[in-house]
Amino acid sequence: MLGETQVSSTRVAGKYYLPGLLALFCFAISPSSFAQDLAFVCENNDLSRSIEVVAEPGFACRVKYTKGSSVTYPWSARNEAGYCGSRALFLVDKLKSWGWQCDSAEDVRSILVAHIDRYHRHIRILNNVGKTCHFYPGEVEYGNLCGDGRQEGVIVYTCETGTDDWDQHLAVFLEIESEPLIMEVGSSRSRQVTSYHVDNRRLVMETQPYDAADNTAGSGASHKDVTIQCRSGGGSKWELFEN
């Protein structure tokens, strides 16, 4: 049977972890931490804006404002790091007054984690009724896959469909969707995904051919990088496609 998908840094001695994730979600934002921690995502219908306080060379802090593919820095400070936090919150309040819904970045990540946990419970129910899927939340990778200014959570997991038969599925969790985007990316009839990561609005998967007759990866077969991208769909909010 296929070995589970490998994602470095998430597996230790055969166990699966969510490394430091809960601690990341639970930090408190205080004026002294604005330069590192303050980040908001604001939405209005299908539009999205990102507001962050960042530290960059030559500045104590800068307010980074992302609008689609455009990035501007409306406020900066060279000596007073606390200045940018108040300016960023002013911009957030201004967008809210215009009808935008703004959530702090850790709240957005918490929503993703809730989606992932709900889907994980769904997978466990499937396992109890005869279908076996190997889904490990600690192997979720985060990144701006859809280019919408938000972080998505992505994972490749395996489901056994019969004796020595299996399929691999990609699940992409979006903060604005309660259900993930799903597509088949590998199987015992075609190829095996061996690793994956989000890079510059695309998911890069390392794959290799799989020989179903021998139940092993093709002898001497070289690995191949496959990219998956996300775009706005017609009948649905987003859709995945292989590039």
N, C-alpha and C positions, 0 to 999 in steps of 0.2 A: 504493500500500500504506500502511496505517496507520503513523503515526509511533509509536515506542516510547513507553510510558507515561512521563510526566514526573514526577519526584520531585525537588523543588528540593533543593539542597545535595549531591546525589550524582553529578551529571554536570558535568564540566568539559571544554569544548572537544571534545565528541564522545567523550570517554573516560569510563570508569566506575571509580570508586574505592571502597574500603572505608575511609572517612576516619577514621584514628586508631583503628580498631577493634582491631587486633592489640595496639597499645600499651595500650589500655584493658584487655584481658584479662590482660596480663602484669604489671601493677603488683604490687608486693609489699606485704603488709600488715605494718606495724610499729606498735609502741605509739604512736609520734608521729603516725600517720596514722589512728588509730581514729576520731577525730571526723568524718572525711570518708568513709572507705573501708569500714569494717567492715559487712558485710551478709550474712546467712545466710537460706536458705530451708530449712525443715524439713518433711518429709512423713511421714505415717503412713497407709497405705491411701489413701483419697480425701481426707484432711484435709491442710491446708497451713497453716504458720505462717511469718511473716516477722519477722526480728529485725535491726534496723539501729541503728547509732549515727549520730545526726544532730545538726547544729548548728542551733539555733533562736534567735531574738532573746531576749535575757535569760538565756541559758544557755551555758556553755562546751560542754556536750554533753548529749544525752538518749538513752536507750535506747527505741527505738520498737518496740512489739510489736504485730503485726497478726494478728488471728484472725478470718478471714472478713471481715465488714464492720466489725468492732470494732477500734479502735486505742487502745492504752493506752501510758503512759510509766512503766514500773515504777521506773526510776532516772533521776535528773537530777543535774547538777553545775553550779554557777554560776561556779566558778573553776578547777577541775581537770579539763581535757579528758581526761586519761588514765584517769580513774575509770570512765567509761562502758564502755570497751573490756573491762575485766576483768569487769564486771557482765554485759555481753552474752555473753561467752564462758561465764560461769557458767550463764546461762540455756540456752545451746546445749548444754552438757554435761548439764544436767538433763534436757532433752528427749531427748538421746541415751540416757541411762540408762533412760528410759521406752520405748525402742524406736523412737524417731523417727530418720529418716535426714536428716542436715543437711549441706548443701553451701554453700560460700561463693558469693556472688552472681556472682563472676567465673567460678567453675566452672560454674554454671548457664548463663551466657552462652556459655561455651566449648562446652557440650553442644549448644546451639542452633546455633552456628556449624558444628559437626560434622554436624548434621542437614541444614543448608542446603548444605554442601559435598557431602554424599552425594547429595542431590536434584539438585544442579547437575550432578554426574557422570552421573546418570540422564538428564537432559535432553540432555547432549552425546551420549550413546549414541543417543537418539532421532533427533538431528540426523544421525547417521551412517547411519541406516537409512531416510532419506527424509522424515522429519517434521521441520519446521524450527520450533524454539521459541526465542524471544529471552528469556533468563533472565539477569539481571544481579544477582549477590549484593549489589553495592554499593547497590542500590535497596531492600534490606530495611529496613523500619521496625520499631522495637521499642516495645512497650508492653504494659500489662496488659489485653489485650483480653478475656480470659475471666473476669476478676474473681476469680482464684484466688490472688492474691498473688504471682504469678510474671510475668516478662516473656515475652511471645511475640514471635516474629519473623514479620512479614507482608510479602507481596510480591504485586503483580499483574504477570503476565507474559503474553506473546502467543505463540500458536502458529498458523502458517499451515496451513490445512486444504485449500488448493487455490488456483488462480489467483484472486487478488483476494478470497479468502475467508480469514477468520481468526477465532479465538476468543481471548478474554482469560480468564485463570484467576486466581483468588485462592488462594494457598497460605499456610496458617498453620502455623508450626512451634512445637510445644510441647516443653518440656524433658522431659515425662514420656512422650512418644510418639516412636517412631522414624520414623514416617511423618507427613507433614503432612496437615492437613485441606484438601481441595480443593473449590472450587466455581466454576462458570462465572459470570462477572460482566459480560461484554460480548462482542460479536461484530459481524461485518460485516452481520449481519441485524437488529441491534437498536440497540446503543449502544456508545459508546467511553468507557472510563475514562481520564480525562486526568490525575488526580492522586489521592492518597490519604494519609491519616495516621490514627494511633491517637489517640483522644480520649475519655477517661473511659469505658473499658470498651466502646468501640465503634470500628469502623473507618468513617471518613467518606470516601466516594469522590465525587469530582466527575466527573459523566458528561455526555455530550451525545448526542442521537440520531445515528445513523449511517445515511446513505443508501447502501445497497448498489448501487443502480443507477448512481449517480454516483461511487461509491467515495470519497466525501467525507463529512465531517460535515454534517448537515442545514443547509441554507442559513438563516442567521438564527436557528437553534435556540438557545435559552438553555441554559446549564448547569444541571444539577440535582444536588443533594447526595443521595446514597444511603447509608444506613447498614447495616453488617453487624455482627451481634452473635454471640456465642459462648455456648452453654449446655451443660449436662450432658445427654447424650443417653441413650436407653434402652439400645439394643444396643451403642453405642459410648461411648467416654470423653467426647468432646465433639462438638458438631455446630454448624454455621454456619447462620444464617438471615438473610434480608434483612428489614429493618424498614420 
